[in-house]
Amino acid sequence: MAERRVSAVAEGGIAVVTQRRKGDANAFAQGLFGGISGSYGFWAQALSFLQYLRWRRFLVSRLKLGRGALALDVSTGTAGVAIEMARRSQGRIVGLDVTRPMLLAGLSTVDREGLDGRVALVEGRAEELPFPDETFDAVVFTFLLRYVREPEVTIREMARVLKPGGQLLSLEFGVPENALACALWVFYTRAVMPLVTVPVSRGWRRVGSFLGPNISDFYRRYYLEQLTDMWRRCGINPVETARPSLGGAVVMWGVKEGRRGNR
Ligand SMILES: C[S@@+](CC[C@H](N)C(=O)[O-])C[C@H]1O[C@@H](n2cnc3c(N)ncnc32)[C@H](O)[C@@H]1O
């Protein structure tokens, strides 16, 4: 398939594979994250009241990856989840993202952590993964679905590259259900976050005012039961969910139907 054509370039001793882009389908995400790549880890943790690393650890704790198994971390960004996966398992990890500056920041961290033999980064789109069917023992995606046009099509694409019996896992922001927690969340995301990000940088100011309304809008369109149904329609069954931090995050994990993979 023409769009799946890949060409390899060497950057910093770690392979970055560049995938052909399709129009400007990902321009918004690239613009948003291209402007915050250098400080992403720090502010992600600070703006989530130190919850972000906790959510990430919980997600990775659900992953069962044996020695030599191969996992894909879609929307890897600065490779934080991919690195956590490599640290907590003996598997090999491929991190994929559509925003090159995020990947370049990730490359430095992978290098610094001495994980360049086990974590490789690929530039590409979640909507058209440049891998054959049933390549990976596990596929993880974090904070991705709000940036794709058709979440179900993208989930199906991630399930395609997963081996039968392999695990699909995700972490996304959520909206608290409890009325008081929800009111505090709305106040924080609509009033506090837009304000505190103003002096940080133009990129973070943009994120600060975009994030709250975008999360609310996503869950108005796709509530949790709808998402679990989507996973099942894409062949992931059973599906389990957890809503840490009073529902401020949503973690989902499940197994692809069919013969068990070599995990
Ligand atoms: C909020 S960041 C999360 C980064 C990382 N997963 C983490 O938890 O630290 C979202 C990432 O999704 C990437 N992204 C957005 N749309 C994408 C797409 N269609 N395909 C691949 N990556 C995408 C962005 O470039 C960005 O790096």
The ligand as a Gaussian input file, in Angstrom:
#p B3LYP/6-31G(d) Opt

LIG

0 1
 C       -0.489000      13.496000      25.156000
 S        0.793000      12.869000      24.127000
 C        1.095000      11.320000      24.934000
 C        2.505000      10.828000      24.772000
 C        2.798000       9.524000      25.520000
 N        1.882000       8.488000      25.132000
 C        2.774000       9.728000      27.001000
 O        1.873000       9.221000      27.653000
 O        3.664000      10.387000      27.511000
 C       -0.113000      12.339000      22.685000
 C        0.790000      11.860000      21.581000
 O       -0.034000      11.303000      20.566000
 C        0.583000      11.557000      19.328000
 N       -0.398000      11.365000      18.258000
 C       -1.527000      12.087000      18.044000
 N       -2.196000      11.597000      16.973000
 C       -1.471000      10.543000      16.511000
 C       -1.657000       9.632000      15.425000
 N       -2.709000       9.709000      14.631000
 N       -0.739000       8.663000      15.230000
 C        0.358000       8.570000      16.053000
 N        0.582000       9.417000      17.095000
 C       -0.315000      10.389000      17.332000
 C        1.076000      12.976000      19.481000
 O        2.065000      13.296000      18.538000
 C        1.606000      12.963000      20.922000
 O        2.959000      12.648000      20.966000

